[in-house]
Amino acid sequence: MADTRKTSRYVVPVAVAGVAAATIGLVPALAASGDPDLPEITAQQLIEKIAASDTQTLSGTMKISTDLGLPSFAGLLGGAAGGSASADPQEKLTQLVSGTHTLRVAADGPDRQKLTILDGADEYSLIHNGDDVWAYDSKSNEAFHEKGAGRAGEAPEKELPTTPKELADEILKAADGTTSITVGGTAKVAGRDAYQLVIKPKQSGSTVESVKVAVDAQNGTPLKFTLASVEGGKPVVDAGFTKVDFGKPAASTFDFKAPKGAKVTEGAPEHEKAPEDFAKEFGGLAELTGAKGEGVNVIGEGWTTIAKLDTGAPAPKTDEAPKEAQGFLDALGDRVTGKFGSGTVFKTKLVNALMTDDGKVYVGAVTKDALVDAANAGK
């Protein structure tokens, strides 16, 4: 049995990172009306309310704005940035990591969901209906289909809290020492009364200033997610509903048939891939990173966790990169020196990475100084 006392300290930062990744592409604005007057509630009670939420059906409109503090990808990606010809979700959804996007969403239990990205008159839809996953890009008239997505195998057994109170206790236990969790007032989101759960690191050195989750006061469903950086300015992620209905969507919402003349690409489900396919993918990743199997060393805990990887290969020199990439890399990187030698810190408003000239990589949601300190310590 894993030592839950040891692992619990990582729950909140990892969960926040997961939520940020999951909501990149979804979310919204607070209503202009005054904050609602709601009964007082403690952080533990609000967490229990979220955990007890049994929302299975909903439909609505969301907005997501993301600002990682990155320079424009347009020049680097060339034609792809102007509109990918592929309907593959792995390629299309990467567009949501920057800018502001409007989405329509619908859900009817675990087997039916639909997400549509609106771009003027063009739409990109991702539909999960039973064993089928469809993606369709109206601009290119291309579709992507994957069969058997619902039969990818059972999830491994995990020891999880069995009641909302147990889950709340685990989260609050994880917050002890590294994280502050409070209720930060109320708000109106998509016309719904909501409480605001505020999560802040207690540790210095994190790039995260705060995480705010607006929670529906009636049913405990999260309505809005805001991740702010210590750098200030616009939030890194600001995602939420502008309109929401918790009624059951019509079954036809999840029906899809490729339009006449559309190019359809069939994708093999992960569980049907041959072992050699995974070997090729891993080999390609290892070749790209220069990794030789030394593994990742985890430094620190909580919000200031840093992952260290020794690639065993000298870091690439930015002046040897293609011209269209040099400006992008220079805008991202700061040259640094220390006891460890020298290297380059590649920075965003959330995650930073130090690549030393001798091939070591330190990465985490921490400041540049924290990365340099870790490299100097020789950990």
C-alpha positions as CSV (number, residue, x, y, z in Angstrom):
1,M,0.0,0.0,0.0
2,A,1.4,3.4,-0.9
3,D,2.1,5.8,1.9
4,T,-0.8,8.2,1.5
5,R,0.7,10.5,4.1
6,K,3.7,11.0,1.9
7,T,1.8,11.2,-1.4
8,S,-1.0,13.5,-0.2
9,R,1.3,16.5,-0.2
10,Y,1.4,16.3,-4.0
11,V,-2.4,16.0,-4.5
12,V,-3.3,19.7,-4.7
13,P,-0.5,20.9,-7.1
14,V,-0.9,17.9,-9.4
15,A,-4.7,18.2,-9.3
16,V,-4.4,21.9,-10.2
17,A,-2.1,21.1,-13.1
18,G,-4.5,18.5,-14.3
19,V,-7.5,20.8,-14.1
20,A,-5.5,23.5,-16.0
21,A,-4.6,21.0,-18.7
22,A,-8.2,19.7,-18.9
23,T,-9.8,23.1,-19.1
24,I,-7.4,24.5,-21.7
25,G,-9.9,24.8,-24.4
26,L,-13.0,25.5,-22.3
27,V,-14.3,28.9,-20.5
28,P,-15.8,32.6,-19.4
29,A,-16.8,35.8,-17.7
30,L,-18.4,36.8,-14.5
31,A,-21.8,38.5,-14.8
32,A,-21.8,42.2,-14.3
33,S,-24.4,42.1,-11.6
34,G,-23.4,42.2,-7.9
35,D,-22.1,39.2,-6.0
36,P,-24.9,37.0,-4.6
37,D,-25.7,36.9,-0.9
38,L,-25.2,33.2,0.0
39,P,-25.1,31.3,3.3
40,E,-21.6,31.1,4.8
41,I,-19.7,27.9,4.0
42,T,-16.3,26.6,5.0
43,A,-13.6,25.4,2.6
44,Q,-14.1,21.8,3.7
45,Q,-17.9,22.0,3.2
46,L,-17.3,23.5,-0.3
47,I,-14.9,20.8,-1.3
48,E,-17.4,18.2,0.0
49,K,-20.1,19.9,-2.1
50,I,-17.9,19.6,-5.2
51,A,-17.1,15.9,-4.5
52,A,-20.8,15.1,-3.9
53,S,-21.9,16.7,-7.2
54,D,-23.7,14.2,-9.4
55,T,-24.1,16.4,-12.4
56,Q,-24.4,14.0,-15.4
57,T,-26.1,16.2,-18.0
58,L,-25.5,19.8,-19.2
59,S,-25.2,22.0,-22.2
60,G,-24.0,25.5,-22.7
61,T,-21.4,28.0,-24.0
62,M,-18.0,28.5,-22.6
63,K,-15.1,30.8,-23.2
64,I,-11.4,30.1,-22.6
65,S,-8.6,32.6,-22.6
66,T,-5.1,31.4,-22.2
67,D,-2.0,33.6,-21.9
68,L,1.3,31.7,-21.2
69,G,3.3,34.8,-22.0
70,L,4.6,33.1,-25.2
71,P,5.5,34.9,-28.4
72,S,3.4,34.2,-31.4
73,F,3.6,30.7,-32.9
74,A,2.5,32.0,-36.3
75,G,6.0,32.4,-37.8
76,L,7.3,29.2,-36.3
77,L,4.4,27.0,-37.4
78,G,4.0,28.5,-40.8
79,G,1.0,27.2,-42.7
80,A,-0.1,25.0,-39.8
81,A,-0.8,28.0,-37.7
82,G,-3.1,29.4,-40.3
83,G,-5.5,26.4,-40.1
84,S,-4.5,22.8,-39.9
85,A,-5.9,20.5,-42.6
86,S,-6.1,17.7,-40.2
87,A,-9.2,16.9,-38.1
88,D,-7.1,14.8,-35.6
89,P,-8.0,16.1,-32.1
90,Q,-4.4,15.8,-30.9
91,E,-3.4,18.4,-33.6
92,K,-6.5,20.6,-33.5
93,L,-6.9,21.1,-29.8
94,T,-3.4,22.5,-29.4
95,Q,-4.8,25.7,-30.9
96,L,-6.6,26.3,-27.6
97,V,-3.3,26.9,-25.7
98,S,-3.3,30.6,-26.7
99,G,-5.8,33.3,-27.4
100,T,-9.5,33.4,-26.7
101,H,-11.9,30.8,-27.9
102,T,-15.7,30.2,-27.7
103,L,-17.0,26.7,-27.3
104,R,-20.3,24.9,-27.1
105,V,-20.4,21.9,-24.8
106,A,-22.9,19.1,-24.1
107,A,-22.8,16.0,-21.9
108,D,-25.2,13.2,-21.2
109,G,-23.4,10.9,-18.7
110,P,-20.0,9.2,-19.3
111,D,-20.8,7.9,-22.7
112,R,-21.9,11.0,-24.6
113,Q,-20.1,14.3,-24.8
114,K,-19.7,17.0,-27.5
115,L,-17.3,19.9,-27.8
116,T,-17.5,22.4,-30.6
117,I,-15.0,25.2,-31.2
118,L,-16.5,28.2,-32.9
119,D,-14.3,30.2,-35.3
120,G,-16.5,32.6,-37.2
121,A,-18.6,30.6,-39.7
122,D,-16.3,27.6,-39.2
123,E,-16.7,25.0,-36.6
124,Y,-14.6,22.1,-35.2
125,S,-16.6,19.4,-33.4
126,L,-15.4,16.5,-31.2
127,I,-18.1,14.0,-30.5
128,H,-18.0,11.0,-28.2
129,N,-21.1,8.7,-28.5
130,G,-20.7,5.3,-27.0
131,D,-17.8,3.4,-28.7
132,D,-17.4,6.1,-31.4
133,V,-15.3,9.2,-31.3
134,W,-15.7,11.6,-34.3
135,A,-14.0,14.9,-35.0
136,Y,-15.0,17.1,-37.9
137,D,-13.5,20.3,-39.3
138,S,-16.0,22.2,-41.4
139,K,-13.3,24.5,-42.8
140,S,-11.4,21.6,-44.5
141,N,-14.3,19.2,-44.7
142,E,-12.2,16.5,-43.0
143,A,-13.3,14.0,-40.4
144,F,-11.4,11.8,-38.0
145,H,-13.0,8.6,-36.6
146,E,-11.9,6.2,-33.9
147,K,-13.9,3.1,-33.1
148,G,-13.9,1.2,-29.8
149,A,-12.9,4.2,-27.7
150,G,-15.2,3.1,-24.9
151,R,-13.6,-0.4,-24.7
152,A,-10.0,0.6,-23.9
153,G,-9.9,-1.6,-20.8
154,E,-10.8,-1.1,-17.2
155,A,-8.9,1.4,-15.1
156,P,-6.6,-0.2,-12.5
157,E,-7.9,-0.4,-9.0
158,K,-6.9,2.5,-6.8
159,E,-7.4,3.2,-3.1
160,L,-9.6,6.3,-3.2
161,P,-11.7,8.1,-0.6
162,T,-15.2,6.6,-0.5
163,T,-17.2,9.6,0.7
164,P,-17.2,13.3,-0.1
165,K,-16.0,14.1,3.4
166,E,-13.1,11.7,3.1
167,L,-12.1,13.3,-0.2
168,A,-12.3,16.8,1.4
169,D,-10.2,15.6,4.3
170,E,-7.5,14.2,1.9
171,I,-7.4,17.5,0.0
172,L,-7.2,19.6,3.1
173,K,-4.5,17.2,4.5
174,A,-2.5,17.7,1.3
175,A,-2.8,21.5,1.8
176,D,-1.2,21.4,5.2
177,G,2.1,23.2,5.1
178,T,2.2,23.9,1.3
179,T,-1.2,25.2,0.3
180,S,-3.8,27.6,1.5
181,I,-7.5,26.7,0.7
182,T,-10.2,29.3,1.5
183,V,-13.6,30.5,0.4
184,G,-13.1,33.8,-1.3
185,G,-16.6,35.2,-1.4
186,T,-19.3,34.6,-4.0
187,A,-19.8,35.4,-7.7
188,K,-22.3,35.2,-10.5
189,V,-21.3,32.9,-13.4
190,A,-23.5,32.3,-16.4
191,G,-26.4,33.6,-14.3
192,R,-25.8,31.1,-11.5
193,D,-25.0,31.8,-7.9
194,A,-21.5,30.5,-7.0
195,Y,-19.0,30.3,-4.2
196,Q,-15.3,30.9,-5.0
197,L,-12.8,28.4,-3.8
198,V,-9.3,30.0,-3.6
199,I,-6.2,27.9,-3.6
200,K,-2.8,29.5,-3.0
201,P,0.8,28.2,-2.5
202,K,2.3,28.8,0.8
203,Q,5.8,28.1,-0.6
204,S,7.9,30.7,-2.2
205,G,9.4,30.0,-5.6
206,S,6.2,28.9,-7.3
207,T,5.0,30.7,-10.5
208,V,1.4,30.2,-9.4
209,E,-0.2,33.1,-7.6
210,S,-3.6,31.6,-7.1
211,V,-6.2,29.2,-8.5
212,K,-9.9,30.2,-8.2
213,V,-12.7,27.8,-8.9
214,A,-16.3,29.2,-9.0
215,V,-18.6,26.4,-7.7
216,D,-22.3,26.3,-8.4
217,A,-24.0,27.0,-5.1
218,Q,-26.9,24.7,-5.8
219,N,-25.3,21.6,-7.3
220,G,-21.6,21.9,-6.7
221,T,-20.5,21.9,-10.3
222,P,-17.4,23.9,-11.1
223,L,-18.4,26.8,-13.4
224,K,-15.3,28.8,-13.8
225,F,-11.5,28.2,-13.4
226,T,-8.9,31.0,-13.2
227,L,-5.2,30.4,-12.8
228,A,-3.1,33.5,-12.1
229,S,0.7,33.8,-12.3
230,V,3.0,35.7,-9.9
231,E,4.0,37.8,-12.9
232,G,0.6,39.4,-12.8
233,G,-1.2,40.6,-15.9
234,K,-3.9,38.5,-17.6
235,P,-4.6,35.1,-16.0
236,V,-2.7,32.1,-17.5
237,V,-6.0,30.4,-17.9
238,D,-9.5,32.0,-17.5
239,A,-12.1,29.5,-18.4
240,G,-15.8,29.3,-17.6
241,F,-19.4,29.1,-18.7
242,T,-21.2,32.1,-20.2
243,K,-24.4,30.1,-20.5
244,V,-25.3,26.7,-18.9
245,D,-28.3,24.4,-18.7
246,F,-28.3,21.3,-16.5
247,G,-31.1,19.6,-18.4
248,K,-30.6,16.5,-20.5
249,P,-29.5,17.4,-24.1
250,A,-31.4,15.8,-27.0
251,A,-30.0,12.5,-28.1
252,S,-29.6,13.9,-31.6
253,T,-27.0,16.3,-30.2
254,F,-24.5,13.4,-30.2
255,D,-25.4,12.0,-33.7
256,F,-22.8,12.4,-36.4
257,K,-22.5,11.4,-40.0
258,A,-19.6,12.6,-42.2
259,P,-20.9,15.0,-44.8
260,K,-20.8,14.0,-48.5
261,G,-17.4,14.4,-50.0
262,A,-15.6,14.7,-46.6
263,K,-12.2,13.1,-46.3
264,V,-12.4,10.6,-43.4
265,T,-9.3,9.3,-41.5
266,E,-9.7,6.2,-39.4
267,G,-7.6,6.0,-36.2
268,A,-6.7,2.8,-34.3
269,P,-7.7,2.9,-30.6
270,E,-4.8,2.8,-28.2
271,H,-5.7,-0.7,-26.9
272,E,-5.4,-2.1,-30.4
273,K,-1.9,-0.8,-31.2
274,A,0.7,-3.4,-31.5
275,P,3.6,-3.4,-29.1
276,E,6.0,-2.4,-31.9
277,D,3.9,0.8,-32.5
278,F,4.4,1.9,-28.9
279,A,8.1,1.0,-29.2
280,K,8.4,3.2,-32.2
281,E,6.6,6.1,-30.5
282,F,8.8,5.8,-27.4
283,G,11.9,5.5,-29.5
284,G,11.0,8.6,-31.4
285,L,10.6,10.5,-28.2
286,A,13.8,9.3,-26.8
287,E,15.7,10.3,-29.9
288,L,14.0,13.7,-29.9
289,T,15.0,14.4,-26.3
290,G,18.4,12.7,-26.3
291,A,17.3,10.7,-23.3
292,K,19.2,7.5,-22.6
293,G,16.9,5.9,-20.0
294,E,18.4,7.5,-16.8
295,G,14.9,8.4,-15.7
296,V,13.5,11.5,-14.0
297,N,14.7,12.7,-10.6
298,V,12.0,14.6,-8.6
299,I,13.3,17.5,-6.4
300,G,11.3,19.2,-3.7
301,E,7.6,18.8,-3.0
302,G,4.2,20.5,-3.5
303,W,4.1,23.6,-5.6
304,T,7.9,23.9,-5.9
305,T,8.5,20.4,-7.3
306,I,11.2,20.3,-10.0
307,A,11.8,17.4,-12.4
308,K,15.4,16.8,-13.4
309,L,16.3,14.8,-16.5
310,D,19.9,14.1,-17.6
311,T,19.7,13.7,-21.4
312,G,23.4,12.8,-21.7
313,A,23.7,15.0,-24.7
314,P,24.9,18.7,-25.0
315,A,22.0,21.2,-25.3
316,P,21.2,22.3,-28.8
317,K,22.6,25.8,-29.7
318,T,19.8,28.2,-30.6
319,D,22.1,29.9,-33.2
320,E,22.1,26.6,-35.1
321,A,18.3,26.5,-35.3
322,P,16.4,27.5,-38.5
323,K,16.0,31.2,-38.9
324,E,12.2,31.1,-38.4
325,A,12.8,29.4,-35.1
326,Q,15.7,31.5,-33.8
327,G,13.6,34.5,-32.9
328,F,11.1,32.4,-31.1
329,L,13.7,30.6,-29.0
330,D,15.6,33.8,-28.2
331,A,12.3,35.3,-27.0
332,L,11.7,32.3,-24.7
333,G,15.2,31.9,-23.3
334,D,17.4,33.7,-20.8
335,R,21.1,32.8,-20.5
336,V,22.1,32.0,-16.9
337,T,25.3,31.0,-15.2
338,G,26.1,29.5,-11.7
339,K,28.0,26.8,-9.9
340,F,26.5,24.3,-12.3
341,G,28.0,26.0,-15.3
342,S,25.9,27.8,-17.9
343,G,22.6,27.2,-19.6
344,T,19.3,28.7,-20.9
345,V,16.1,29.1,-19.0
346,F,13.1,28.8,-21.3
347,K,10.2,30.6,-19.7
348,T,6.4,30.9,-19.7
349,K,4.1,32.5,-17.1
350,L,3.5,29.0,-15.6
351,V,6.2,26.4,-16.4
352,N,9.9,27.2,-16.8
353,A,12.7,24.9,-17.8
354,L,16.5,25.2,-17.4
355,M,18.6,23.4,-20.0
356,T,22.2,23.3,-19.0
357,D,24.9,23.3,-21.6
358,D,26.0,19.8,-20.5
359,G,22.6,18.3,-21.2
360,K,20.7,18.4,-17.9
361,V,17.1,19.7,-17.8
362,Y,15.3,21.1,-14.8
363,V,11.6,21.9,-15.3
364,G,8.7,22.9,-13.0
365,A,6.1,25.5,-12.3
366,V,8.7,27.5,-10.4
367,T,10.7,30.7,-10.9
368,K,14.0,31.0,-12.8
369,D,15.8,31.5,-9.5
370,A,14.4,28.3,-8.1
371,L,15.6,26.4,-11.2
372,V,19.1,27.9,-10.9
373,D,19.2,27.1,-7.2
374,A,18.4,23.5,-7.9
375,A,21.1,23.2,-10.5
376,N,23.6,24.8,-8.2
377,A,22.8,22.4,-5.5
378,G,23.8,19.6,-7.9
379,K,20.7,17.6,-7.0
